[in-house]
């Protein structure tokens, strides 16, 4: 017997600050604590751990408040009483199943118009914040995301609260870190601490929360980040238990060992989960495209999506909300193969339609329920096709739950620790890790994104993880270029050019036309080698290859490779083409290598 609970609810751092500081996002005013306290956090890593504990307590409190708020909405809107949960109900009032999600979607859509008008800024995701902005997030913007997530879940949309959990927890970490004016790496760490505390409290699993932060929000694991992240996760769980008590669980009968031959269906299930996860992520995008091309105004789309979810809920209320209670109810339930297939199809469609139509929320919790039901369906199909039962349905349910969550959310170690902390079974955890690794590899080879990074990709952001790449964007051509450059008009006689630029004086000269617009580059050696009858226009190079000041260092290096040149002119814009500087490939590569080495030293604590 083992209990599977699902609740209701840096050592050495550089002394000098990093030279690259992104501007304060969204113009948010941050009050700084006294200099004495700031100095303590900078001087001693113990105080950074204390700060992480405070972040964890705040994240745990936010998880409790969000859980209570959504439960109260379910009770009021769907007339649920006592300890009953929405997705665990056998049946509900049919009129409310249709009206609450659709009218709730209408309210969400109309309120979205007001938010877009009076608060047009987009909230920065924790992964995006750590990847691009050095951990800077807006607490005000995050509160809007949290309220929209609570409302979406409260009216029954098939979305989870984990997006709101991690958003507010990370934003608290960012706000507190900025109040103490911590270094860039420490601010990114505190953002991860907030997310770790939120997810740890949500699942009553400290290691799950910690490795969620390492794999998804911080982007790397090191010994100097272990203490703050784990302390934040434990602190959040302590607050959650103090306010709500130890969450109840249910017992699973699990095998003491899993024979080696049984790993074949385990690995196959991992691959099935990966393909199904890719299909769900594609379905969300397809739903958005259908709504976008339908001509339905954006404010009306959640109402239509809510009505569709309500219609599916008439078949079974298990498609509603995140699916915690449905998982609690269904993981041991003796469902028939046709009902499992129907349940998986309905829940997947409800989740895709909910997010695609404009409801706020995530797919983490939904993927756990979907994965468990997919695993039970897989086990039922195996039992129907084979004489001997290979794997118990409950084992396939846990493996499928972790495999599908890995495909959609990412983080195979996170899902492995979730299985270990939930079941206490090491053999099952090993099977979960095997399936999760197969799932992650399959998604990486066939799709290349998790759900979060896929959304970034659709917005045009090249973010594959939370690894800090913001410094690359800040290291721009405008910061690296040499501004003191001489230009020569294109109608200058070649003899005059040779007189003004003898051999050895310059390697290259930038040429402009009669209007002062960039025309090309002339190598001085080539100007002295050509026939005297030639003109500067005859020996122009790179007339169409230029750099812009806002280009990052990686964009500049790519431009050098395409142009096969060791230097390019920098112009103000493609329309004006006014020369403002010159950048050499050698200098760009040197600056890139210096910054890369500095980041590596900071991460290693040297």
Secondary structure by P-SEA (a helix, b strand, c coil): ccccccccccccccccccccccccccbbbbbbccaaaaaaaaccaaaaaaaaaaaaaaaaaaaaaaaaaaaaaaaaaacccccccccccccccccccccaaaaaaaaaaaaaaaaaacccbbbbcaaaaaacccccccaaaaaaaaaaaaaaaaacccccaaaaaaaaaaaaaaaaaaaacccaaaaaaaaaaaaaaaaaaaaccaaaaaaaaaccccccccccaaaaaaaaaaaaaaaaaaacccbbbbbbbcccccccccaaaaaaaaaaaaaaaaaaaaaaaaaaaaaaaccccccaaaaaaaaaaaaaaaaccccccccaaaaaccccccccaaaaaaaaaaaaaaaaaaaaabbbbbaaaaaaaaaaaaaaaaaaaaaaacccccccaaaaaaaaaaaaaaaccccaaaaaaaaaaacccaaaaaaaaaaaaaaaaaaaacccccaaaaaaaaaccccccccccccccccccccccccbbbbbcccccaaaaaaacccccccbbbbbcccccccccccaaaaaccccccccccccccccccccccccaaaaaaaaaaacccbbbbccccccccccccccaaaaaaaaaaaaaaaaaaaacc
